[in-house]
Amino acid sequence: SSIDLVDGVPVECLEAGQVRVDGAPIIDIRRCDDGHGEVVLINDDMPMLVESVLSAVHGRGLRVDTIEHPVLGVRRDEHGQLLSAGDRGTGDEDESWIRLQFSDSGQRDTDGDDTLRTATTAALEQVGAIQSDRPAMLLALGRLADDLDSADEDPETAALLRWLGDGNFVPLGQTGPKVNRG
Protein backbone atom coordinates (compact mmCIF):
# COMPACT_ATOMS: atom_id res chain seq x y z
CA SER A 1 0.00 0.00 0.00
CA SER A 2 1.21 3.50 -0.78
CA ILE A 3 -0.73 4.87 2.19
CA ASP A 4 1.28 5.21 5.38
CA LEU A 5 -0.10 3.49 8.46
CA VAL A 6 -2.27 5.87 10.42
CA ASP A 7 -2.04 5.80 14.22
CA GLY A 8 -4.96 3.94 15.75
CA VAL A 9 -6.13 2.32 12.49
CA PRO A 10 -6.12 -1.47 12.49
CA VAL A 11 -4.09 -2.93 9.63
CA GLU A 12 -7.14 -5.04 8.69
CA CYS A 13 -9.13 -1.86 8.08
CA LEU A 14 -6.35 -0.32 6.06
CA GLU A 15 -6.16 -3.43 3.89
CA ALA A 16 -9.94 -3.59 3.37
CA GLY A 17 -10.30 0.15 2.76
CA GLN A 18 -7.94 0.51 -0.17
CA VAL A 19 -10.80 0.77 -2.69
CA ARG A 20 -14.32 1.93 -1.83
CA VAL A 21 -16.42 2.44 -4.94
CA ASP A 22 -19.16 5.10 -5.02
CA GLY A 23 -19.35 5.33 -1.24
CA ALA A 24 -20.63 1.76 -0.93
CA PRO A 25 -19.92 0.20 2.46
CA ILE A 26 -17.14 -2.35 2.78
CA ILE A 27 -18.08 -5.30 4.96
CA ASP A 28 -15.33 -7.89 5.38
CA ILE A 29 -16.10 -10.87 7.63
CA ARG A 30 -13.41 -13.30 8.68
CA ARG A 31 -13.95 -16.37 10.87
CA CYS A 32 -11.73 -18.92 12.56
CA ASP A 33 -12.65 -22.52 13.24
CA ASP A 34 -12.68 -21.87 17.00
CA GLY A 35 -15.79 -19.63 16.86
CA HIS A 36 -13.85 -16.37 16.83
CA GLY A 37 -13.95 -13.87 14.00
CA GLU A 38 -14.02 -10.26 13.02
CA VAL A 39 -16.04 -7.77 11.05
CA VAL A 40 -14.20 -4.99 9.28
CA LEU A 41 -16.56 -2.24 8.18
CA ILE A 42 -15.81 0.97 6.32
CA ASN A 43 -18.67 3.38 5.80
CA ASP A 44 -19.51 7.06 5.76
CA ASP A 45 -19.35 8.31 9.33
CA MET A 46 -22.75 8.95 10.88
CA PRO A 47 -24.48 8.84 14.26
CA MET A 48 -25.64 5.47 15.59
CA LEU A 49 -23.34 3.50 13.27
CA VAL A 50 -21.42 1.58 15.94
CA GLU A 51 -24.54 0.85 17.97
CA SER A 52 -26.32 -0.51 14.90
CA VAL A 53 -23.42 -2.77 13.91
CA LEU A 54 -23.18 -4.05 17.49
CA SER A 55 -26.89 -4.83 17.42
CA ALA A 56 -26.51 -6.77 14.16
CA VAL A 57 -23.65 -8.85 15.59
CA HIS A 58 -25.44 -9.49 18.91
CA GLY A 59 -28.58 -10.42 16.97
CA ARG A 60 -26.65 -13.29 15.37
CA GLY A 61 -25.84 -14.74 18.81
CA LEU A 62 -22.25 -13.52 18.79
CA ARG A 63 -20.40 -11.82 21.66
CA VAL A 64 -18.33 -8.73 20.87
CA ASP A 65 -14.88 -9.04 22.42
CA THR A 66 -13.22 -5.85 21.15
CA ILE A 67 -14.10 -2.95 18.93
CA GLU A 68 -11.90 -0.32 17.35
CA HIS A 69 -13.49 2.67 15.66
CA PRO A 70 -11.28 5.39 14.28
CA VAL A 71 -13.00 8.05 12.18
CA LEU A 72 -10.72 9.19 9.39
CA GLY A 73 -10.71 12.06 6.96
CA VAL A 74 -10.02 10.37 3.62
CA ARG A 75 -9.35 11.34 0.05
CA ARG A 76 -10.12 8.90 -2.77
CA ASP A 77 -9.69 9.17 -6.51
CA GLU A 78 -12.57 8.86 -8.98
CA HIS A 79 -12.25 5.05 -8.88
CA GLY A 80 -12.49 4.90 -5.08
CA GLN A 81 -8.78 4.24 -4.56
CA LEU A 82 -7.58 5.51 -1.19
CA LEU A 83 -5.18 8.43 -1.69
CA SER A 84 -4.78 9.62 1.89
CA ALA A 85 -6.15 9.01 5.36
CA GLY A 86 -5.72 11.19 8.41
CA ASP A 87 -7.55 12.78 11.28
CA ARG A 88 -11.28 13.45 11.09
CA GLY A 89 -12.01 16.51 8.97
CA THR A 90 -8.70 16.47 7.10
CA GLY A 91 -9.92 14.74 3.94
CA ASP A 92 -12.75 15.09 1.44
CA GLU A 93 -15.01 12.78 3.50
CA ASP A 94 -15.07 11.37 7.01
CA GLU A 95 -15.30 7.58 7.13
CA SER A 96 -15.83 5.22 10.04
CA TRP A 97 -13.30 2.40 9.97
CA ILE A 98 -14.59 -0.25 12.36
CA ARG A 99 -12.91 -3.49 13.38
CA LEU A 100 -15.01 -5.65 15.64
CA GLN A 101 -13.77 -8.97 17.01
CA PHE A 102 -16.38 -11.48 18.11
CA SER A 103 -16.73 -14.95 19.54
CA ASP A 104 -19.42 -17.58 19.79
CA SER A 105 -21.67 -16.78 22.77
CA GLY A 106 -22.98 -20.31 23.10
CA GLN A 107 -25.76 -19.77 20.56
CA ARG A 108 -23.60 -20.62 17.57
CA ASP A 109 -24.37 -18.59 14.48
CA THR A 110 -24.76 -21.58 12.17
CA ASP A 111 -26.03 -19.52 9.23
CA GLY A 112 -22.55 -18.08 8.71
CA ASP A 113 -21.22 -15.01 7.04
CA ASP A 114 -24.11 -14.40 4.65
CA THR A 115 -26.64 -13.79 7.41
CA LEU A 116 -24.17 -11.69 9.40
CA ARG A 117 -23.45 -9.64 6.27
CA THR A 118 -27.19 -9.29 5.57
CA ALA A 119 -27.88 -8.17 9.15
CA THR A 120 -24.99 -5.68 9.04
CA THR A 121 -26.13 -4.34 5.67
CA ALA A 122 -29.69 -3.91 6.98
CA ALA A 123 -28.34 -2.04 10.02
CA LEU A 124 -26.35 0.27 7.73
CA GLU A 125 -29.44 0.93 5.61
CA GLN A 126 -31.44 1.86 8.72
CA VAL A 127 -28.72 4.21 9.93
CA GLY A 128 -28.54 5.73 6.46
CA ALA A 129 -32.31 6.30 6.44
CA ILE A 130 -32.08 7.99 9.84
CA GLN A 131 -29.25 10.19 8.56
CA SER A 132 -31.22 11.06 5.40
CA ASP A 133 -34.33 11.95 7.39
CA ARG A 134 -32.45 13.92 10.02
CA PRO A 135 -32.54 17.38 8.36
CA ALA A 136 -36.32 17.18 7.87
CA MET A 137 -36.86 16.04 11.45
CA LEU A 138 -34.66 18.82 12.82
CA LEU A 139 -36.57 21.32 10.67
CA ALA A 140 -39.84 19.95 12.09
CA LEU A 141 -38.47 20.47 15.62
CA GLY A 142 -37.63 24.08 14.79
CA ARG A 143 -41.04 24.71 13.27
CA LEU A 144 -42.77 23.24 16.29
CA ALA A 145 -40.68 25.47 18.57
CA ASP A 146 -41.59 28.48 16.38
CA ASP A 147 -45.29 27.54 16.58
CA LEU A 148 -45.09 27.37 20.36
CA ASP A 149 -43.34 30.75 20.47
CA SER A 150 -45.76 32.44 18.06
CA ALA A 151 -48.75 31.13 20.01
CA ASP A 152 -47.10 32.38 23.19
CA GLU A 153 -47.94 28.98 24.70
CA ASP A 154 -44.98 27.17 26.21
CA PRO A 155 -41.58 28.91 26.00
CA GLU A 156 -39.85 26.21 28.07
CA THR A 157 -40.92 23.48 25.68
CA ALA A 158 -39.90 25.64 22.71
CA ALA A 159 -36.46 26.15 24.29
CA LEU A 160 -36.13 22.40 24.91
CA LEU A 161 -37.01 21.62 21.28
CA ARG A 162 -34.39 24.10 20.06
CA TRP A 163 -31.79 22.61 22.40
CA LEU A 164 -32.59 19.11 21.11
CA GLY A 165 -32.36 20.36 17.53
CA ASP A 166 -28.90 21.82 18.17
CA GLY A 167 -27.34 18.35 18.00
CA ASN A 168 -28.13 17.19 21.50
CA PHE A 169 -29.92 14.05 20.33
CA VAL A 170 -30.37 11.94 17.20
CA PRO A 171 -33.97 11.95 15.98
CA LEU A 172 -35.07 8.49 14.91
CA GLY A 173 -38.54 9.30 13.62
CA GLN A 174 -41.50 11.55 13.98
CA THR A 175 -45.23 11.28 14.04
CA GLY A 176 -48.02 13.62 14.94
CA PRO A 177 -51.05 15.45 13.71
CA LYS A 178 -50.99 17.33 10.44
CA VAL A 179 -50.78 21.06 11.12
CA ASN A 180 -52.52 23.50 8.82
CA ARG A 181 -50.16 26.41 8.36
CA GLY A 182 -52.70 28.72 6.85
CYANA upper distance limits for C-alpha pairs under 8 A (distance plus 0.5 A):
  1 SER  CA     18 GLN  CA      8.46
  3 ILE  CA     82 LEU  CA      8.17
  3 ILE  CA     83 LEU  CA      7.39
  3 ILE  CA     84 SER  CA      6.74
  3 ILE  CA     85 ALA  CA      8.02
  5 LEU  CA      9 VAL  CA      7.84
  5 LEU  CA     11 VAL  CA      8.16
  5 LEU  CA     14 LEU  CA      8.20
  6 VAL  CA     85 ALA  CA      7.61
  6 VAL  CA     86 GLY  CA      7.16
  8 GLY  CA     70 PRO  CA      7.15
  9 VAL  CA     13 CYS  CA      7.28
  9 VAL  CA     14 LEU  CA      7.46
  9 VAL  CA     68 GLU  CA      8.50
  9 VAL  CA     70 PRO  CA      6.77
  9 VAL  CA     97 TRP  CA      8.10
 10 PRO  CA     14 LEU  CA      7.04
 10 PRO  CA     68 GLU  CA      8.14
 10 PRO  CA     99 ARG  CA      7.64
 11 VAL  CA     15 GLU  CA      6.62
 12 GLU  CA     16 ALA  CA      6.69
 12 GLU  CA     40 VAL  CA      7.59
 12 GLU  CA     99 ARG  CA      8.10
 13 CYS  CA     17 GLY  CA      6.31
 13 CYS  CA     40 VAL  CA      6.57
 13 CYS  CA     41 LEU  CA      7.94
 13 CYS  CA     42 ILE  CA      7.96
 13 CYS  CA     97 TRP  CA      6.75
 13 CYS  CA     98 ILE  CA      7.62
 13 CYS  CA     99 ARG  CA      7.21
 14 LEU  CA     18 GLN  CA      6.98
 16 ALA  CA     26 ILE  CA      7.83
 16 ALA  CA     28 ASP  CA      7.68
 16 ALA  CA     40 VAL  CA      7.92
 16 ALA  CA     42 ILE  CA      8.49
 17 GLY  CA     26 ILE  CA      7.78
 17 GLY  CA     42 ILE  CA      7.11
 17 GLY  CA     82 LEU  CA      7.70
 18 GLN  CA     81 GLN  CA      6.32
 18 GLN  CA     82 LEU  CA      5.62
 19 VAL  CA     79 HIS  CA      8.17
 19 VAL  CA     80 GLY  CA      5.57
 19 VAL  CA     81 GLN  CA      4.93
 19 VAL  CA     82 LEU  CA      6.42
 20 ARG  CA     24 ALA  CA      6.88
 20 ARG  CA     25 PRO  CA      7.76
 20 ARG  CA     26 ILE  CA      7.40
 20 ARG  CA     79 HIS  CA      8.48
 20 ARG  CA     80 GLY  CA      5.27
 20 ARG  CA     81 GLN  CA      7.10
 20 ARG  CA     82 LEU  CA      8.16
 21 VAL  CA     79 HIS  CA      6.80
 21 VAL  CA     80 GLY  CA      5.14
 21 VAL  CA     81 GLN  CA      8.36
 22 ASP  CA     79 HIS  CA      8.41
 22 ASP  CA     80 GLY  CA      7.16
 23 GLY  CA     43 ASN  CA      7.84
 23 GLY  CA     44 ASP  CA      7.72
 23 GLY  CA     80 GLY  CA      8.37
 24 ALA  CA     43 ASN  CA      7.69
 25 PRO  CA     41 LEU  CA      7.57
 25 PRO  CA     42 ILE  CA      6.19
 25 PRO  CA     43 ASN  CA      5.28
 25 PRO  CA     44 ASP  CA      8.12
 26 ILE  CA     40 VAL  CA      8.10
 26 ILE  CA     41 LEU  CA      5.93
 26 ILE  CA     42 ILE  CA      5.53
 26 ILE  CA     43 ASN  CA      7.16
 27 ILE  CA     39 VAL  CA      7.38
 27 ILE  CA     40 VAL  CA      6.30
 27 ILE  CA     41 LEU  CA      5.19
 27 ILE  CA     42 ILE  CA      7.31
 27 ILE  CA    117 ARG  CA      7.53
 28 ASP  CA     39 VAL  CA      6.21
 28 ASP  CA     40 VAL  CA      5.48
 28 ASP  CA     41 LEU  CA      6.93
 29 ILE  CA     37 GLY  CA      7.87
 29 ILE  CA     38 GLU  CA      6.31
 29 ILE  CA     39 VAL  CA      5.11
 29 ILE  CA     40 VAL  CA      6.89
 29 ILE  CA    113 ASP  CA      7.11
 29 ILE  CA    117 ARG  CA      8.07
 30 ARG  CA     37 GLY  CA      5.88
 30 ARG  CA     38 GLU  CA      5.84
 30 ARG  CA     39 VAL  CA      7.07
 31 ARG  CA     35 GLY  CA      7.56
 31 ARG  CA     36 HIS  CA      6.46
 31 ARG  CA     37 GLY  CA      4.51
 31 ARG  CA     38 GLU  CA      6.98
 32 CYS  CA     36 HIS  CA      5.91
 32 CYS  CA     37 GLY  CA      6.20
 35 GLY  CA    103 SER  CA      5.98
 35 GLY  CA    104 ASP  CA      5.61
 35 GLY  CA    108 ARG  CA      8.41
 36 HIS  CA    101 GLN  CA      7.90
 36 HIS  CA    102 PHE  CA      6.15
 36 HIS  CA    103 SER  CA      4.70
 36 HIS  CA    104 ASP  CA      6.93
 37 GLY  CA    101 GLN  CA      6.26
 37 GLY  CA    102 PHE  CA      5.84
 37 GLY  CA    103 SER  CA      6.79
 38 GLU  CA     99 ARG  CA      7.37
 38 GLU  CA    100 LEU  CA      5.90
 38 GLU  CA    101 GLN  CA      4.70
 38 GLU  CA    102 PHE  CA      6.24
 39 VAL  CA     98 ILE  CA      8.28
 39 VAL  CA     99 ARG  CA      6.29
 39 VAL  CA    100 LEU  CA      5.66
 39 VAL  CA    101 GLN  CA      6.99
 39 VAL  CA    102 PHE  CA      8.48
 40 VAL  CA     97 TRP  CA      7.98
 40 VAL  CA     98 ILE  CA      6.17
 40 VAL  CA     99 ARG  CA      5.06
 40 VAL  CA    100 LEU  CA      6.95
 41 LEU  CA     96 SER  CA      8.22
 41 LEU  CA     97 TRP  CA      6.45
 41 LEU  CA     98 ILE  CA      5.53
 41 LEU  CA     99 ARG  CA      6.98
 42 ILE  CA     95 GLU  CA      7.18
 42 ILE  CA     96 SER  CA      6.14
 42 ILE  CA     97 TRP  CA      5.15
 42 ILE  CA     98 ILE  CA      6.77
 43 ASN  CA     95 GLU  CA      6.05
 43 ASN  CA     96 SER  CA      5.93
 43 ASN  CA     97 TRP  CA      7.37
 44 ASP  CA     93 GLU  CA      8.12
 44 ASP  CA     94 ASP  CA      6.81
 44 ASP  CA     95 GLU  CA      4.96
 44 ASP  CA     96 SER  CA      6.44
 45 ASP  CA     49 LEU  CA      7.89
 45 ASP  CA     71 VAL  CA      7.46
 45 ASP  CA     94 ASP  CA      6.26
 45 ASP  CA     95 GLU  CA      5.17
 45 ASP  CA     96 SER  CA      5.24
 46 MET  CA     96 SER  CA      8.41
 46 MET  CA    127 VAL  CA      8.18
 46 MET  CA    128 GLY  CA      8.47
 46 MET  CA    131 GLN  CA      7.51
 47 PRO  CA    127 VAL  CA      8.13
 47 PRO  CA    131 GLN  CA      8.06
 47 PRO  CA    170 VAL  CA      7.78
 48 MET  CA     52 SER  CA      6.56
 48 MET  CA    127 VAL  CA      7.06
 49 LEU  CA     53 VAL  CA      6.80
 49 LEU  CA    124 LEU  CA      7.59
 49 LEU  CA    127 VAL  CA      6.87
 50 VAL  CA     54 LEU  CA      6.59
 50 VAL  CA     98 ILE  CA      8.42
 51 GLU  CA     55 SER  CA      6.68
 52 SER  CA     56 ALA  CA      6.81
 52 SER  CA    120 THR  CA      8.42
 52 SER  CA    123 ALA  CA      5.99
 52 SER  CA    124 LEU  CA      7.71
 52 SER  CA    127 VAL  CA      7.76
 53 VAL  CA     57 VAL  CA      6.81
 53 VAL  CA    120 THR  CA      6.39
 53 VAL  CA    123 ALA  CA      6.81
 53 VAL  CA    124 LEU  CA      7.99
 54 LEU  CA     58 HIS  CA      6.56
 54 LEU  CA     64 VAL  CA      8.04
 55 SER  CA     59 GLY  CA      6.35
 56 ALA  CA     60 ARG  CA      7.13
 56 ALA  CA    116 LEU  CA      7.73
 56 ALA  CA    119 ALA  CA      5.88
 56 ALA  CA    120 THR  CA      5.95
 56 ALA  CA    123 ALA  CA      7.05
 57 VAL  CA     61 GLY  CA      7.56
 57 VAL  CA     62 LEU  CA      6.33
 57 VAL  CA     63 ARG  CA      8.00
 57 VAL  CA     64 VAL  CA      8.00
 57 VAL  CA    116 LEU  CA      7.33
 57 VAL  CA    119 ALA  CA      8.23
 57 VAL  CA    120 THR  CA      7.90
 58 HIS  CA     62 LEU  CA      5.64
 58 HIS  CA     63 ARG  CA      6.70
 58 HIS  CA     64 VAL  CA      7.92
 60 ARG  CA    109 ASP  CA      6.34
 60 ARG  CA    115 THR  CA      8.47
 60 ARG  CA    116 LEU  CA      7.16
 61 GLY  CA    104 ASP  CA      7.58
 61 GLY  CA    105 SER  CA      6.60
 61 GLY  CA    106 GLY  CA      8.10
 61 GLY  CA    107 GLN  CA      5.83
 61 GLY  CA    108 ARG  CA      6.92
 61 GLY  CA    109 ASP  CA      6.48
 62 LEU  CA    102 PHE  CA      6.75
 62 LEU  CA    103 SER  CA      6.25
 62 LEU  CA    104 ASP  CA      5.55
 62 LEU  CA    105 SER  CA      5.68
 62 LEU  CA    107 GLN  CA      7.88
 62 LEU  CA    108 ARG  CA      7.83
 62 LEU  CA    109 ASP  CA      7.48
 63 ARG  CA    102 PHE  CA      5.87
 63 ARG  CA    103 SER  CA      5.77
 63 ARG  CA    104 ASP  CA      6.63
 63 ARG  CA    105 SER  CA      5.74
 64 VAL  CA    100 LEU  CA      7.41
 64 VAL  CA    101 GLN  CA      6.47
 64 VAL  CA    102 PHE  CA      4.85
 64 VAL  CA    103 SER  CA      7.06
 65 ASP  CA    100 LEU  CA      8.08
 65 ASP  CA    101 GLN  CA      6.01
 65 ASP  CA    102 PHE  CA      5.67
 65 ASP  CA    103 SER  CA      7.33
 66 THR  CA    100 LEU  CA      6.29
 66 THR  CA    101 GLN  CA      5.70
 66 THR  CA    102 PHE  CA      7.63
 67 ILE  CA     98 ILE  CA      7.63
 67 ILE  CA     99 ARG  CA      6.20
 67 ILE  CA    100 LEU  CA      4.85
 67 ILE  CA    101 GLN  CA      6.82
 68 GLU  CA     97 TRP  CA      8.49
 68 GLU  CA     98 ILE  CA      6.17
 68 GLU  CA     99 ARG  CA      5.68
 68 GLU  CA    100 LEU  CA      6.90
 69 HIS  CA     96 SER  CA      7.10
 69 HIS  CA     97 TRP  CA      6.20
 69 HIS  CA     98 ILE  CA      5.04
 69 HIS  CA     99 ARG  CA      7.10
 70 PRO  CA     96 SER  CA      6.72
 70 PRO  CA     97 TRP  CA      6.12
 70 PRO  CA     98 ILE  CA      7.31
 71 VAL  CA     87 ASP  CA      7.77
 71 VAL  CA     88 ARG  CA      6.27
 71 VAL  CA     94 ASP  CA      6.98
 71 VAL  CA     95 GLU  CA      6.07
 71 VAL  CA     96 SER  CA      5.04
 71 VAL  CA     97 TRP  CA      6.57
 72 LEU  CA     85 ALA  CA      6.59
 72 LEU  CA     86 GLY  CA      5.98
 72 LEU  CA     87 ASP  CA      5.65
 72 LEU  CA     88 ARG  CA      5.11
 72 LEU  CA     89 GLY  CA      7.94
 72 LEU  CA     90 THR  CA      8.39
 72 LEU  CA     91 GLY  CA      8.31
 72 LEU  CA     94 ASP  CA      5.91
 72 LEU  CA     95 GLU  CA      5.85
 72 LEU  CA     96 SER  CA      7.00
 72 LEU  CA     97 TRP  CA      7.79
 73 GLY  CA     85 ALA  CA      6.21
 73 GLY  CA     86 GLY  CA      5.77
 73 GLY  CA     87 ASP  CA      5.91
 73 GLY  CA     88 ARG  CA      4.89
 73 GLY  CA     89 GLY  CA      5.56
 73 GLY  CA     90 THR  CA      5.35
 73 GLY  CA     91 GLY  CA      4.61
 73 GLY  CA     92 ASP  CA      7.11
 73 GLY  CA     93 GLU  CA      6.06
 73 GLY  CA     94 ASP  CA      4.91
 73 GLY  CA     95 GLU  CA      6.91
 74 VAL  CA     82 LEU  CA      7.76
 74 VAL  CA     83 LEU  CA      7.94
 74 VAL  CA     84 SER  CA      6.08
 74 VAL  CA     85 ALA  CA      4.96
 74 VAL  CA     86 GLY  CA      6.99
 74 VAL  CA     90 THR  CA      7.65
 74 VAL  CA     91 GLY  CA      4.88
 74 VAL  CA     92 ASP  CA      6.37
 74 VAL  CA     93 GLU  CA      6.04
 74 VAL  CA     94 ASP  CA      6.66
 74 VAL  CA     95 GLU  CA      7.42
 75 ARG  CA     82 LEU  CA      6.71
 75 ARG  CA     83 LEU  CA      5.88
 75 ARG  CA     84 SER  CA      5.72
 75 ARG  CA     85 ALA  CA      7.13
 75 ARG  CA     91 GLY  CA      5.70
 75 ARG  CA     92 ASP  CA      5.75
 75 ARG  CA     93 GLU  CA      7.28
 76 ARG  CA     80 GLY  CA      5.69
 76 ARG  CA     81 GLN  CA      5.67
 76 ARG  CA     82 LEU  CA      5.02
 76 ARG  CA     83 LEU  CA      5.58
 76 ARG  CA     84 SER  CA      7.63
 76 ARG  CA     92 ASP  CA      8.43
 77 ASP  CA     81 GLN  CA      5.88
 77 ASP  CA     82 LEU  CA      7.29
 77 ASP  CA     83 LEU  CA      7.15
 84 SER  CA     91 GLY  CA      8.04
 85 ALA  CA     91 GLY  CA      7.50
 86 GLY  CA     90 THR  CA      6.69
 86 GLY  CA     91 GLY  CA      7.58
 87 ASP  CA     91 GLY  CA      8.46
 88 ARG  CA     94 ASP  CA      6.44
 89 GLY  CA     93 GLU  CA      7.77
 89 GLY  CA     94 ASP  CA      6.79
104 ASP  CA    108 ARG  CA      6.13
104 ASP  CA    109 ASP  CA      7.83
111 ASP  CA    115 THR  CA      6.54
112 GLY  CA    116 LEU  CA      7.13
113 ASP  CA    117 ARG  CA      6.36
114 ASP  CA    118 THR  CA      6.54
115 THR  CA    119 ALA  CA      6.51
116 LEU  CA    120 THR  CA      6.57
117 ARG  CA    121 THR  CA      6.47
118 THR  CA    122 ALA  CA      6.60
119 ALA  CA    123 ALA  CA      6.71
120 THR  CA    124 LEU  CA      6.75
121 THR  CA    125 GLU  CA      6.73
122 ALA  CA    126 GLN  CA      6.77
123 ALA  CA    127 VAL  CA      6.76
124 LEU  CA    128 GLY  CA      6.52
125 GLU  CA    129 ALA  CA      6.64
126 GLN  CA    130 ILE  CA      6.77
127 VAL  CA    131 GLN  CA      6.66
128 GLY  CA    132 SER  CA      6.56
129 ALA  CA    133 ASP  CA      6.58
130 ILE  CA    134 ARG  CA      6.45
130 ILE  CA    171 PRO  CA      8.06
130 ILE  CA    172 LEU  CA      6.41
130 ILE  CA    173 GLY  CA      8.10
131 GLN  CA    135 PRO  CA      8.41
133 ASP  CA    137 MET  CA      6.79
133 ASP  CA    173 GLY  CA      8.48
134 ARG  CA    138 LEU  CA      6.57
134 ARG  CA    170 VAL  CA      8.24
134 ARG  CA    171 PRO  CA      6.96
134 ARG  CA    172 LEU  CA      8.26
135 PRO  CA    139 LEU  CA      6.59
136 ALA  CA    140 ALA  CA      6.66
137 MET  CA    141 LEU  CA      6.80
137 MET  CA    171 PRO  CA      7.25
137 MET  CA    173 GLY  CA      7.77
137 MET  CA    174 GLN  CA      7.43
138 LEU  CA    142 GLY  CA      6.84
138 LEU  CA    165 GLY  CA      5.96
138 LEU  CA    171 PRO  CA      8.09
139 LEU  CA    143 ARG  CA      6.68
140 ALA  CA    144 LEU  CA      6.59
141 LEU  CA    145 ALA  CA      6.71
141 LEU  CA    161 LEU  CA      6.46
141 LEU  CA    162 ARG  CA      7.54
141 LEU  CA    165 GLY  CA      6.91
142 GLY  CA    146 ASP  CA      6.64
142 GLY  CA    161 LEU  CA      7.47
142 GLY  CA    162 ARG  CA      6.69
142 GLY  CA    165 GLY  CA      7.50
143 ARG  CA    147 ASP  CA      6.58
144 LEU  CA    148 LEU  CA      6.74
144 LEU  CA    158 ALA  CA      7.93
144 LEU  CA    161 LEU  CA      8.29
145 ALA  CA    149 ASP  CA      6.71
145 ALA  CA    157 THR  CA      7.88
145 ALA  CA    158 ALA  CA      4.71
145 ALA  CA    159 ALA  CA      7.64
145 ALA  CA    161 LEU  CA      6.47
145 ALA  CA    162 ARG  CA      7.11
146 ASP  CA    150 SER  CA      6.49
146 ASP  CA    158 ALA  CA      7.63
147 ASP  CA    151 ALA  CA      6.55
148 LEU  CA    152 ASP  CA      6.59
148 LEU  CA    153 GLU  CA      5.94
148 LEU  CA    154 ASP  CA      6.35
148 LEU  CA    155 PRO  CA      7.32
148 LEU  CA    157 THR  CA      8.30
148 LEU  CA    158 ALA  CA      6.45
149 ASP  CA    153 GLU  CA      7.00
149 ASP  CA    154 ASP  CA      7.46
149 ASP  CA    155 PRO  CA      6.59
149 ASP  CA    158 ALA  CA      7.05
154 ASP  CA    158 ALA  CA      6.85
155 PRO  CA    159 ALA  CA      6.56
156 GLU  CA    160 LEU  CA      6.69
157 THR  CA    161 LEU  CA      6.67
158 ALA  CA    162 ARG  CA      6.80
159 ALA  CA    163 TRP  CA      6.65
160 LEU  CA    164 LEU  CA      6.65
161 LEU  CA    165 GLY  CA      6.60
162 ARG  CA    166 ASP  CA      6.74
163 TRP  CA    167 GLY  CA      8.07
163 TRP  CA    168 ASN  CA      7.11
164 LEU  CA    168 ASN  CA      5.37
164 LEU  CA    169 PHE  CA      6.27
165 GLY  CA    169 PHE  CA      7.82
